[in-house]
């Protein structure tokens, strides 16, 4: 079984420089992203899908965007 306890998405998809995101070892995790550049109540553009795609790329070498290799680098 693979356990991902943290991830640093720097340079992947929409992420620029980013700090490590800690994922607790507690099973299912809810991502409640907030785009603070657009306001505290804006959920669009927070990077939830980019994080999901980065994890898919790491685990499976592909993601739902169809991008591979250097195409995922920001």
mmCIF file of the N, C-alpha and C atoms, coordinates in Angstrom:
data_MODEL
# 
_entry.id   MODEL 
# 
loop_
_atom_site.group_PDB 
_atom_site.id 
_atom_site.type_symbol 
_atom_site.label_atom_id 
_atom_site.label_alt_id 
_atom_site.label_comp_id 
_atom_site.label_asym_id 
_atom_site.label_entity_id 
_atom_site.label_seq_id 
_atom_site.pdbx_PDB_ins_code 
_atom_site.Cartn_x 
_atom_site.Cartn_y 
_atom_site.Cartn_z 
_atom_site.occupancy 
_atom_site.B_iso_or_equiv 
_atom_site.pdbx_formal_charge 
_atom_site.auth_seq_id 
_atom_site.auth_comp_id 
_atom_site.auth_asym_id 
_atom_site.auth_atom_id 
_atom_site.pdbx_PDB_model_num 
ATOM 1   N N  . UNK A 1 1  ? 0.840   -1.180 0.000   1.00 0.00 ? 1  UNK A N  1 
ATOM 2   C CA . UNK A 1 1  ? 0.000   0.000  0.000   1.00 0.00 ? 1  UNK A CA 1 
ATOM 3   C C  . UNK A 1 1  ? 0.886   1.245  0.000   1.00 0.00 ? 1  UNK A C  1 
ATOM 4   N N  . UNK A 1 2  ? 0.541   2.197  -0.816  1.00 0.00 ? 2  UNK A N  1 
ATOM 5   C CA . UNK A 1 2  ? 1.271   3.463  -0.900  1.00 0.00 ? 2  UNK A CA 1 
ATOM 6   C C  . UNK A 1 2  ? 0.597   4.477  0.014   1.00 0.00 ? 2  UNK A C  1 
ATOM 7   N N  . UNK A 1 3  ? 1.403   5.179  0.811   1.00 0.00 ? 3  UNK A N  1 
ATOM 8   C CA . UNK A 1 3  ? 0.882   6.260  1.652   1.00 0.00 ? 3  UNK A CA 1 
ATOM 9   C C  . UNK A 1 3  ? 1.633   7.532  1.298   1.00 0.00 ? 3  UNK A C  1 
ATOM 10  N N  . UNK A 1 4  ? 0.918   8.533  0.881   1.00 0.00 ? 4  UNK A N  1 
ATOM 11  C CA . UNK A 1 4  ? 1.516   9.833  0.589   1.00 0.00 ? 4  UNK A CA 1 
ATOM 12  C C  . UNK A 1 4  ? 1.216   10.724 1.792   1.00 0.00 ? 4  UNK A C  1 
ATOM 13  N N  . UNK A 1 5  ? 2.272   11.107 2.508   1.00 0.00 ? 5  UNK A N  1 
ATOM 14  C CA . UNK A 1 5  ? 2.087   11.880 3.732   1.00 0.00 ? 5  UNK A CA 1 
ATOM 15  C C  . UNK A 1 5  ? 2.263   13.365 3.528   1.00 0.00 ? 5  UNK A C  1 
ATOM 16  N N  . UNK A 1 6  ? 2.992   13.752 2.476   1.00 0.00 ? 6  UNK A N  1 
ATOM 17  C CA . UNK A 1 6  ? 3.098   15.166 2.126   1.00 0.00 ? 6  UNK A CA 1 
ATOM 18  C C  . UNK A 1 6  ? 3.487   15.283 0.669   1.00 0.00 ? 6  UNK A C  1 
ATOM 19  N N  . UNK A 1 7  ? 3.253   16.457 0.128   1.00 0.00 ? 7  UNK A N  1 
ATOM 20  C CA . UNK A 1 7  ? 3.571   16.720 -1.273  1.00 0.00 ? 7  UNK A CA 1 
ATOM 21  C C  . UNK A 1 7  ? 3.974   18.182 -1.411  1.00 0.00 ? 7  UNK A C  1 
ATOM 22  N N  . UNK A 1 8  ? 4.941   18.429 -2.262  1.00 0.00 ? 8  UNK A N  1 
ATOM 23  C CA . UNK A 1 8  ? 5.359   19.795 -2.563  1.00 0.00 ? 8  UNK A CA 1 
ATOM 24  C C  . UNK A 1 8  ? 5.143   19.999 -4.063  1.00 0.00 ? 8  UNK A C  1 
ATOM 25  N N  . UNK A 1 9  ? 4.042   20.651 -4.444  1.00 0.00 ? 9  UNK A N  1 
ATOM 26  C CA . UNK A 1 9  ? 3.684   20.773 -5.855  1.00 0.00 ? 9  UNK A CA 1 
ATOM 27  C C  . UNK A 1 9  ? 4.388   21.899 -6.608  1.00 0.00 ? 9  UNK A C  1 
ATOM 28  N N  . UNK A 1 10 ? 5.513   22.380 -6.114  1.00 0.00 ? 10 UNK A N  1 
ATOM 29  C CA . UNK A 1 10 ? 6.217   23.487 -6.768  1.00 0.00 ? 10 UNK A CA 1 
ATOM 30  C C  . UNK A 1 10 ? 6.488   23.168 -8.241  1.00 0.00 ? 10 UNK A C  1 
ATOM 31  N N  . UNK A 1 11 ? 6.037   24.050 -9.115  1.00 0.00 ? 11 UNK A N  1 
ATOM 32  C CA . UNK A 1 11 ? 6.307   23.925 -10.543 1.00 0.00 ? 11 UNK A CA 1 
ATOM 33  C C  . UNK A 1 11 ? 5.437   22.934 -11.286 1.00 0.00 ? 11 UNK A C  1 
ATOM 34  N N  . UNK A 1 12 ? 4.397   22.426 -10.653 1.00 0.00 ? 12 UNK A N  1 
ATOM 35  C CA . UNK A 1 12 ? 3.510   21.468 -11.305 1.00 0.00 ? 12 UNK A CA 1 
ATOM 36  C C  . UNK A 1 12 ? 2.185   22.169 -11.623 1.00 0.00 ? 12 UNK A C  1 
ATOM 37  N N  . UNK A 1 13 ? 1.759   22.071 -12.884 1.00 0.00 ? 13 UNK A N  1 
ATOM 38  C CA . UNK A 1 13 ? 0.513   22.683 -13.343 1.00 0.00 ? 13 UNK A CA 1 
ATOM 39  C C  . UNK A 1 13 ? 0.424   24.142 -12.911 1.00 0.00 ? 13 UNK A C  1 
ATOM 40  N N  . UNK A 1 14 ? -0.606  24.522 -12.143 1.00 0.00 ? 14 UNK A N  1 
ATOM 41  C CA . UNK A 1 14 ? -0.798  25.935 -11.815 1.00 0.00 ? 14 UNK A CA 1 
ATOM 42  C C  . UNK A 1 14 ? 0.020   26.398 -10.615 1.00 0.00 ? 14 UNK A C  1 
ATOM 43  N N  . UNK A 1 15 ? 0.751   25.492 -9.993  1.00 0.00 ? 15 UNK A N  1 
ATOM 44  C CA . UNK A 1 15 ? 1.538   25.875 -8.814  1.00 0.00 ? 15 UNK A CA 1 
ATOM 45  C C  . UNK A 1 15 ? 2.862   26.510 -9.218  1.00 0.00 ? 15 UNK A C  1 
ATOM 46  N N  . UNK A 1 16 ? 3.150   27.640 -8.623  1.00 0.00 ? 16 UNK A N  1 
ATOM 47  C CA . UNK A 1 16 ? 4.474   28.236 -8.740  1.00 0.00 ? 16 UNK A CA 1 
ATOM 48  C C  . UNK A 1 16 ? 5.314   27.693 -7.600  1.00 0.00 ? 16 UNK A C  1 
ATOM 49  N N  . UNK A 1 17 ? 5.945   28.575 -6.851  1.00 0.00 ? 17 UNK A N  1 
ATOM 50  C CA . UNK A 1 17 ? 6.686   28.150 -5.667  1.00 0.00 ? 17 UNK A CA 1 
ATOM 51  C C  . UNK A 1 17 ? 5.690   27.912 -4.537  1.00 0.00 ? 17 UNK A C  1 
ATOM 52  N N  . UNK A 1 18 ? 5.769   26.767 -3.942  1.00 0.00 ? 18 UNK A N  1 
ATOM 53  C CA . UNK A 1 18 ? 4.797   26.409 -2.910  1.00 0.00 ? 18 UNK A CA 1 
ATOM 54  C C  . UNK A 1 18 ? 5.492   25.651 -1.793  1.00 0.00 ? 18 UNK A C  1 
ATOM 55  N N  . UNK A 1 19 ? 4.965   25.778 -0.602  1.00 0.00 ? 19 UNK A N  1 
ATOM 56  C CA . UNK A 1 19 ? 5.481   25.029 0.538   1.00 0.00 ? 19 UNK A CA 1 
ATOM 57  C C  . UNK A 1 19 ? 4.883   23.626 0.528   1.00 0.00 ? 19 UNK A C  1 
ATOM 58  N N  . UNK A 1 20 ? 5.463   22.747 1.278   1.00 0.00 ? 20 UNK A N  1 
ATOM 59  C CA . UNK A 1 20 ? 4.969   21.380 1.378   1.00 0.00 ? 20 UNK A CA 1 
ATOM 60  C C  . UNK A 1 20 ? 3.572   21.353 1.992   1.00 0.00 ? 20 UNK A C  1 
ATOM 61  N N  . UNK A 1 21 ? 2.699   20.578 1.378   1.00 0.00 ? 21 UNK A N  1 
ATOM 62  C CA . UNK A 1 21 ? 1.347   20.385 1.884   1.00 0.00 ? 21 UNK A CA 1 
ATOM 63  C C  . UNK A 1 21 ? 1.345   19.074 2.652   1.00 0.00 ? 21 UNK A C  1 
ATOM 64  N N  . UNK A 1 22 ? 1.018   19.144 3.911   1.00 0.00 ? 22 UNK A N  1 
ATOM 65  C CA . UNK A 1 22 ? 1.015   17.965 4.779   1.00 0.00 ? 22 UNK A CA 1 
ATOM 66  C C  . UNK A 1 22 ? -0.320  17.246 4.640   1.00 0.00 ? 22 UNK A C  1 
ATOM 67  N N  . UNK A 1 23 ? -0.281  15.973 4.364   1.00 0.00 ? 23 UNK A N  1 
ATOM 68  C CA . UNK A 1 23 ? -1.478  15.140 4.281   1.00 0.00 ? 23 UNK A CA 1 
ATOM 69  C C  . UNK A 1 23 ? -1.444  14.184 5.462   1.00 0.00 ? 23 UNK A C  1 
ATOM 70  N N  . UNK A 1 24 ? -2.397  14.300 6.346   1.00 0.00 ? 24 UNK A N  1 
ATOM 71  C CA . UNK A 1 24 ? -2.438  13.426 7.512   1.00 0.00 ? 24 UNK A CA 1 
ATOM 72  C C  . UNK A 1 24 ? -2.670  11.985 7.081   1.00 0.00 ? 24 UNK A C  1 
ATOM 73  N N  . UNK A 1 25 ? -2.133  11.071 7.844   1.00 0.00 ? 25 UNK A N  1 
ATOM 74  C CA . UNK A 1 25 ? -2.325  9.649  7.589   1.00 0.00 ? 25 UNK A CA 1 
ATOM 75  C C  . UNK A 1 25 ? -3.631  9.212  8.241   1.00 0.00 ? 25 UNK A C  1 
ATOM 76  N N  . UNK A 1 26 ? -4.740  9.766  7.727   1.00 0.00 ? 26 UNK A N  1 
ATOM 77  C CA . UNK A 1 26 ? -6.031  9.498  8.358   1.00 0.00 ? 26 UNK A CA 1 
ATOM 78  C C  . UNK A 1 26 ? -7.093  9.038  7.371   1.00 0.00 ? 26 UNK A C  1 
ATOM 79  N N  . UNK A 1 27 ? -6.680  8.541  6.217   1.00 0.00 ? 27 UNK A N  1 
ATOM 80  C CA . UNK A 1 27 ? -7.656  8.044  5.249   1.00 0.00 ? 27 UNK A CA 1 
ATOM 81  C C  . UNK A 1 27 ? -8.084  9.121  4.275   1.00 0.00 ? 27 UNK A C  1 
ATOM 82  N N  . UNK A 1 28 ? -9.374  9.295  4.099   1.00 0.00 ? 28 UNK A N  1 
ATOM 83  C CA . UNK A 1 28 ? -9.933  10.243 3.143   1.00 0.00 ? 28 UNK A CA 1 
ATOM 84  C C  . UNK A 1 28 ? -9.690  11.671 3.627   1.00 0.00 ? 28 UNK A C  1 
ATOM 85  N N  . UNK A 1 29 ? -9.284  12.532 2.696   1.00 0.00 ? 29 UNK A N  1 
ATOM 86  C CA . UNK A 1 29 ? -8.999  13.930 3.024   1.00 0.00 ? 29 UNK A CA 1 
ATOM 87  C C  . UNK A 1 29 ? -9.874  14.836 2.166   1.00 0.00 ? 29 UNK A C  1 
ATOM 88  N N  . UNK A 1 30 ? -10.493 15.818 2.783   1.00 0.00 ? 30 UNK A N  1 
ATOM 89  C CA . UNK A 1 30 ? -11.299 16.803 2.068   1.00 0.00 ? 30 UNK A CA 1 
ATOM 90  C C  . UNK A 1 30 ? -10.419 18.000 1.734   1.00 0.00 ? 30 UNK A C  1 
ATOM 91  N N  . UNK A 1 31 ? -10.333 18.339 0.450   1.00 0.00 ? 31 UNK A N  1 
ATOM 92  C CA . UNK A 1 31 ? -9.600  19.534 0.030   1.00 0.00 ? 31 UNK A CA 1 
ATOM 93  C C  . UNK A 1 31 ? -10.591 20.677 -0.106  1.00 0.00 ? 31 UNK A C  1 
ATOM 94  N N  . UNK A 1 32 ? -10.463 21.668 0.739   1.00 0.00 ? 32 UNK A N  1 
ATOM 95  C CA . UNK A 1 32 ? -11.331 22.838 0.695   1.00 0.00 ? 32 UNK A CA 1 
ATOM 96  C C  . UNK A 1 32 ? -10.463 24.028 0.314   1.00 0.00 ? 32 UNK A C  1 
ATOM 97  N N  . UNK A 1 33 ? -10.205 24.170 -0.984  1.00 0.00 ? 33 UNK A N  1 
ATOM 98  C CA . UNK A 1 33 ? -9.308  25.211 -1.455  1.00 0.00 ? 33 UNK A CA 1 
ATOM 99  C C  . UNK A 1 33 ? -9.951  26.577 -1.475  1.00 0.00 ? 33 UNK A C  1 
ATOM 100 N N  . UNK A 1 34 ? -9.142  27.584 -1.197  1.00 0.00 ? 34 UNK A N  1 
ATOM 101 C CA . UNK A 1 34 ? -9.603  28.968 -1.263  1.00 0.00 ? 34 UNK A CA 1 
ATOM 102 C C  . UNK A 1 34 ? -8.591  29.779 -2.045  1.00 0.00 ? 34 UNK A C  1 
ATOM 103 N N  . UNK A 1 35 ? -9.063  30.506 -3.028  1.00 0.00 ? 35 UNK A N  1 
ATOM 104 C CA . UNK A 1 35 ? -8.202  31.352 -3.836  1.00 0.00 ? 35 UNK A CA 1 
ATOM 105 C C  . UNK A 1 35 ? -8.129  32.724 -3.176  1.00 0.00 ? 35 UNK A C  1 
ATOM 106 N N  . UNK A 1 36 ? -7.159  32.905 -2.300  1.00 0.00 ? 36 UNK A N  1 
ATOM 107 C CA . UNK A 1 36 ? -7.060  34.146 -1.535  1.00 0.00 ? 36 UNK A CA 1 
ATOM 108 C C  . UNK A 1 36 ? -6.665  35.340 -2.401  1.00 0.00 ? 36 UNK A C  1 
ATOM 109 N N  . UNK A 1 37 ? -6.163  35.082 -3.627  1.00 0.00 ? 37 UNK A N  1 
ATOM 110 C CA . UNK A 1 37 ? -5.880  36.185 -4.547  1.00 0.00 ? 37 UNK A CA 1 
ATOM 111 C C  . UNK A 1 37 ? -7.169  36.843 -5.021  1.00 0.00 ? 37 UNK A C  1 
ATOM 112 N N  . UNK A 1 38 ? -8.253  36.086 -5.049  1.00 0.00 ? 38 UNK A N  1 
ATOM 113 C CA . UNK A 1 38 ? -9.537  36.598 -5.536  1.00 0.00 ? 38 UNK A CA 1 
ATOM 114 C C  . UNK A 1 38 ? -10.524 36.911 -4.426  1.00 0.00 ? 38 UNK A C  1 
ATOM 115 N N  . UNK A 1 39 ? -10.205 36.515 -3.190  1.00 0.00 ? 39 UNK A N  1 
ATOM 116 C CA . UNK A 1 39 ? -11.097 36.770 -2.061  1.00 0.00 ? 39 UNK A CA 1 
ATOM 117 C C  . UNK A 1 39 ? -11.272 35.532 -1.209  1.00 0.00 ? 39 UNK A C  1 
ATOM 118 N N  . UNK A 1 40 ? -11.610 35.702 0.060   1.00 0.00 ? 40 UNK A N  1 
ATOM 119 C CA . UNK A 1 40 ? -11.668 34.572 0.997   1.00 0.00 ? 40 UNK A CA 1 
ATOM 120 C C  . UNK A 1 40 ? -12.766 33.552 0.702   1.00 0.00 ? 40 UNK A C  1 
ATOM 121 N N  . UNK A 1 41 ? -13.785 33.935 -0.059  1.00 0.00 ? 41 UNK A N  1 
ATOM 122 C CA . UNK A 1 41 ? -14.886 33.018 -0.346  1.00 0.00 ? 41 UNK A CA 1 
ATOM 123 C C  . UNK A 1 41 ? -14.814 32.396 -1.736  1.00 0.00 ? 41 UNK A C  1 
ATOM 124 N N  . UNK A 1 42 ? -13.748 32.670 -2.493  1.00 0.00 ? 42 UNK A N  1 
ATOM 125 C CA . UNK A 1 42 ? -13.618 32.157 -3.856  1.00 0.00 ? 42 UNK A CA 1 
ATOM 126 C C  . UNK A 1 42 ? -12.935 30.798 -3.817  1.00 0.00 ? 42 UNK A C  1 
ATOM 127 N N  . UNK A 1 43 ? -13.611 29.785 -4.346  1.00 0.00 ? 43 UNK A N  1 
ATOM 128 C CA . UNK A 1 43 ? -13.077 28.419 -4.353  1.00 0.00 ? 43 UNK A CA 1 
ATOM 129 C C  . UNK A 1 43 ? -12.476 28.044 -5.707  1.00 0.00 ? 43 UNK A C  1 
ATOM 130 N N  . UNK A 1 44 ? -12.806 28.781 -6.768  1.00 0.00 ? 44 UNK A N  1 
ATOM 131 C CA . UNK A 1 44 ? -12.320 28.478 -8.107  1.00 0.00 ? 44 UNK A CA 1 
ATOM 132 C C  . UNK A 1 44 ? -10.875 28.954 -8.247  1.00 0.00 ? 44 UNK A C  1 
ATOM 133 N N  . UNK A 1 45 ? -10.033 28.115 -8.843  1.00 0.00 ? 45 UNK A N  1 
ATOM 134 C CA . UNK A 1 45 ? -8.651  28.511 -9.093  1.00 0.00 ? 45 UNK A CA 1 
ATOM 135 C C  . UNK A 1 45 ? -7.729  28.365 -7.898  1.00 0.00 ? 45 UNK A C  1 
ATOM 136 N N  . UNK A 1 46 ? -8.133  27.583 -6.908  1.00 0.00 ? 46 UNK A N  1 
ATOM 137 C CA . UNK A 1 46 ? -7.318  27.418 -5.701  1.00 0.00 ? 46 UNK A CA 1 
ATOM 138 C C  . UNK A 1 46 ? -6.247  26.352 -5.857  1.00 0.00 ? 46 UNK A C  1 
ATOM 139 N N  . UNK A 1 47 ? -6.346  25.501 -6.892  1.00 0.00 ? 47 UNK A N  1 
ATOM 140 C CA . UNK A 1 47 ? -5.336  24.477 -7.137  1.00 0.00 ? 47 UNK A CA 1 
ATOM 141 C C  . UNK A 1 47 ? -5.733  23.068 -6.740  1.00 0.00 ? 47 UNK A C  1 
ATOM 142 N N  . UNK A 1 48 ? -7.014  22.852 -6.437  1.00 0.00 ? 48 UNK A N  1 
ATOM 143 C CA . UNK A 1 48 ? -7.461  21.513 -6.040  1.00 0.00 ? 48 UNK A CA 1 
ATOM 144 C C  . UNK A 1 48 ? -7.271  20.508 -7.167  1.00 0.00 ? 48 UNK A C  1 
ATOM 145 N N  . UNK A 1 49 ? -7.711  20.840 -8.365  1.00 0.00 ? 49 UNK A N  1 
ATOM 146 C CA . UNK A 1 49 ? -7.574  19.936 -9.504  1.00 0.00 ? 49 UNK A CA 1 
ATOM 147 C C  . UNK A 1 49 ? -6.120  19.766 -9.894  1.00 0.00 ? 49 UNK A C  1 
ATOM 148 N N  . UNK A 1 50 ? -5.333  20.827 -9.804  1.00 0.00 ? 50 UNK A N  1 
ATOM 149 C CA . UNK A 1 50 ? -3.904  20.717 -10.116 1.00 0.00 ? 50 UNK A CA 1 
ATOM 150 C C  . UNK A 1 50 ? -3.204  19.776 -9.151  1.00 0.00 ? 50 UNK A C  1 
ATOM 151 N N  . UNK A 1 51 ? -3.580  19.822 -7.885  1.00 0.00 ? 51 UNK A N  1 
ATOM 152 C CA . UNK A 1 51 ? -3.005  18.910 -6.896  1.00 0.00 ? 51 UNK A CA 1 
ATOM 153 C C  . UNK A 1 51 ? -3.401  17.471 -7.215  1.00 0.00 ? 51 UNK A C  1 
ATOM 154 N N  . UNK A 1 52 ? -4.664  17.257 -7.557  1.00 0.00 ? 52 UNK A N  1 
ATOM 155 C CA . UNK A 1 52 ? -5.131  15.922 -7.948  1.00 0.00 ? 52 UNK A CA 1 
ATOM 156 C C  . UNK A 1 52 ? -4.371  15.423 -9.170  1.00 0.00 ? 52 UNK A C  1 
ATOM 157 N N  . UNK A 1 53 ? -4.219  16.274 -10.182 1.00 0.00 ? 53 UNK A N  1 
ATOM 158 C CA . UNK A 1 53 ? -3.496  15.884 -11.393 1.00 0.00 ? 53 UNK A CA 1 
ATOM 159 C C  . UNK A 1 53 ? -2.030  15.587 -11.108 1.00 0.00 ? 53 UNK A C  1 
ATOM 160 N N  . UNK A 1 54 ? -1.422  16.345 -10.206 1.00 0.00 ? 54 UNK A N  1 
ATOM 161 C CA . UNK A 1 54 ? -0.028  16.086 -9.832  1.00 0.00 ? 54 UNK A CA 1 
ATOM 162 C C  . UNK A 1 54 ? 0.103   14.719 -9.172  1.00 0.00 ? 54 UNK A C  1 
ATOM 163 N N  . UNK A 1 55 ? -0.815  14.385 -8.283  1.00 0.00 ? 55 UNK A N  1 
ATOM 164 C CA . UNK A 1 55 ? -0.794  13.071 -7.637  1.00 0.00 ? 55 UNK A CA 1 
ATOM 165 C C  . UNK A 1 55 ? -0.994  11.947 -8.661  1.00 0.00 ? 55 UNK A C  1 
ATOM 166 N N  . UNK A 1 56 ? -1.918  12.131 -9.587  1.00 0.00 ? 56 UNK A N  1 
ATOM 167 C CA . UNK A 1 56 ? -2.139  11.125 -10.634 1.00 0.00 ? 56 UNK A CA 1 
ATOM 168 C C  . UNK A 1 56 ? -0.898  10.960 -11.492 1.00 0.00 ? 56 UNK A C  1 
ATOM 169 N N  . UNK A 1 57 ? -0.242  12.062 -11.812 1.00 0.00 ? 57 UNK A N  1 
ATOM 170 C CA . UNK A 1 57 ? 0.971   12.010 -12.624 1.00 0.00 ? 57 UNK A CA 1 
ATOM 171 C C  . UNK A 1 57 ? 2.083   11.259 -11.889 1.00 0.00 ? 57 UNK A C  1 
ATOM 172 N N  . UNK A 1 58 ? 2.223   11.528 -10.589 1.00 0.00 ? 58 UNK A N  1 
ATOM 173 C CA . UNK A 1 58 ? 3.245   10.846 -9.791  1.00 0.00 ? 58 UNK A CA 1 
ATOM 174 C C  . UNK A 1 58 ? 2.953   9.348  -9.704  1.00 0.00 ? 58 UNK A C  1 
ATOM 175 N N  . UNK A 1 59 ? 1.709   8.992  -9.441  1.00 0.00 ? 59 UNK A N  1 
ATOM 176 C CA . UNK A 1 59 ? 1.351   7.592  -9.225  1.00 0.00 ? 59 UNK A CA 1 
ATOM 177 C C  . UNK A 1 59 ? 1.239   6.776  -10.509 1.00 0.00 ? 59 UNK A C  1 
ATOM 178 N N  . UNK A 1 60 ? 0.702   7.392  -11.575 1.00 0.00 ? 60 UNK A N  1 
ATOM 179 C CA . UNK A 1 60 ? 0.376   6.628  -12.774 1.00 0.00 ? 60 UNK A CA 1 
ATOM 180 C C  . UNK A 1 60 ? 1.101   7.089  -14.041 1.00 0.00 ? 60 UNK A C  1 
ATOM 181 N N  . UNK A 1 61 ? 1.841   8.209  -13.962 1.00 0.00 ? 61 UNK A N  1 
ATOM 182 C CA . UNK A 1 61 ? 2.543   8.716  -15.136 1.00 0.00 ? 61 UNK A CA 1 
ATOM 183 C C  . UNK A 1 61 ? 1.636   9.406  -16.133 1.00 0.00 ? 61 UNK A C  1 
ATOM 184 N N  . UNK A 1 62 ? 0.390   9.623  -15.762 1.00 0.00 ? 62 UNK A N  1 
ATOM 185 C CA . UNK A 1 62 ? -0.559  10.338 -16.624 1.00 0.00 ? 62 UNK A CA 1 
ATOM 186 C C  . UNK A 1 62 ? -1.614  10.977 -15.740 1.00 0.00 ? 62 UNK A C  1 
ATOM 187 N N  . UNK A 1 63 ? -2.399  11.845 -16.332 1.00 0.00 ? 63 UNK A N  1 
ATOM 188 C CA . UNK A 1 63 ? -3.432  12.550 -15.579 1.00 0.00 ? 63 UNK A CA 1 
ATOM 189 C C  . UNK A 1 63 ? -4.601  12.818 -16.491 1.00 0.00 ? 63 UNK A C  1 
ATOM 190 N N  . UNK A 1 64 ? -5.676  13.338 -15.949 1.00 0.00 ? 64 UNK A N  1 
ATOM 191 C CA . UNK A 1 64 ? -6.892  13.504 -16.759 1.00 0.00 ? 64 UNK A CA 1 
ATOM 192 C C  . UNK A 1 64 ? -6.797  14.620 -17.792 1.00 0.00 ? 64 UNK A C  1 
ATOM 193 N N  . UNK A 1 65 ? -5.725  15.422 -17.769 1.00 0.00 ? 65 UNK A N  1 
ATOM 194 C CA . UNK A 1 65 ? -5.548  16.449 -18.797 1.00 0.00 ? 65 UNK A CA 1 
ATOM 195 C C  . UNK A 1 65 ? -4.895  15.880 -20.043 1.00 0.00 ? 65 UNK A C  1 
ATOM 196 N N  . UNK A 1 66 ? -4.306  14.688 -19.933 1.00 0.00 ? 66 UNK A N  1 
ATOM 197 C CA . UNK A 1 66 ? -3.610  14.077 -21.056 1.00 0.00 ? 66 UNK A CA 1 
ATOM 198 C C  . UNK A 1 66 ? -2.180  14.565 -21.218 1.00 0.00 ? 66 UNK A C  1 
ATOM 199 N N  . UNK A 1 67 ? -1.740  15.454 -20.348 1.00 0.00 ? 67 UNK A N  1 
ATOM 200 C CA . UNK A 1 67 ? -0.372  15.972 -20.431 1.00 0.00 ? 67 UNK A CA 1 
ATOM 201 C C  . UNK A 1 67 ? 0.605   14.998 -19.784 1.00 0.00 ? 67 UNK A C  1 
ATOM 202 N N  . UNK A 1 68 ? 1.799   14.931 -20.328 1.00 0.00 ? 68 UNK A N  1 
ATOM 203 C CA . UNK A 1 68 ? 2.828   14.042 -19.803 1.00 0.00 ? 68 UNK A CA 1 
ATOM 204 C C  . UNK A 1 68 ? 4.169   14.755 -19.771 1.00 0.00 ? 68 UNK A C  1 
ATOM 205 N N  . UNK A 1 69 ? 5.119   14.200 -19.036 1.00 0.00 ? 69 UNK A N  1 
ATOM 206 C CA . UNK A 1 69 ? 6.500   14.684 -19.022 1.00 0.00 ? 69 UNK A CA 1 
ATOM 207 C C  . UNK A 1 69 ? 6.633   16.161 -18.750 1.00 0.00 ? 69 UNK A C  1 
ATOM 208 N N  . UNK A 1 70 ? 7.357   16.858 -19.632 1.00 0.00 ? 70 UNK A N  1 
ATOM 209 C CA . UNK A 1 70 ? 7.640   18.282 -19.446 1.00 0.00 ? 70 UNK A CA 1 
ATOM 210 C C  . UNK A 1 70 ? 6.403   19.156 -19.555 1.00 0.00 ? 70 UNK A C  1 
ATOM 211 N N  . UNK A 1 71 ? 5.319   18.631 -20.077 1.00 0.00 ? 71 UNK A N  1 
ATOM 212 C CA . UNK A 1 71 ? 4.095   19.434 -20.234 1.00 0.00 ? 71 UNK A CA 1 
ATOM 213 C C  . UNK A 1 71 ? 3.444   19.779 -18.902 1.00 0.00 ? 71 UNK A C  1 
ATOM 214 N N  . UNK A 1 72 ? 3.746   19.014 -17.845 1.00 0.00 ? 72 UNK A N  1 
ATOM 215 C CA . UNK A 1 72 ? 3.130   19.301 -16.545 1.00 0.00 ? 72 UNK A CA 1 
ATOM 216 C C  . UNK A 1 72 ? 3.923   20.327 -15.758 1.00 0.00 ? 72 UNK A C  1 
ATOM 217 N N  . UNK A 1 73 ? 5.138   20.623 -16.193 1.00 0.00 ? 73 UNK A N  1 
ATOM 218 C CA . UNK A 1 73 ? 5.976   21.587 -15.482 1.00 0.00 ? 73 UNK A CA 1 
ATOM 219 C C  . UNK A 1 73 ? 5.474   23.000 -15.724 1.00 0.00 ? 73 UNK A C  1 
ATOM 220 N N  . UNK A 1 74 ? 5.468   23.802 -14.665 1.00 0.00 ? 74 UNK A N  1 
ATOM 221 C CA . UNK A 1 74 ? 5.027   25.192 -14.756 1.00 0.00 ? 74 UNK A CA 1 
ATOM 222 C C  . UNK A 1 74 ? 6.212   26.044 -15.164 1.00 0.00 ? 74 UNK A C  1 
# 
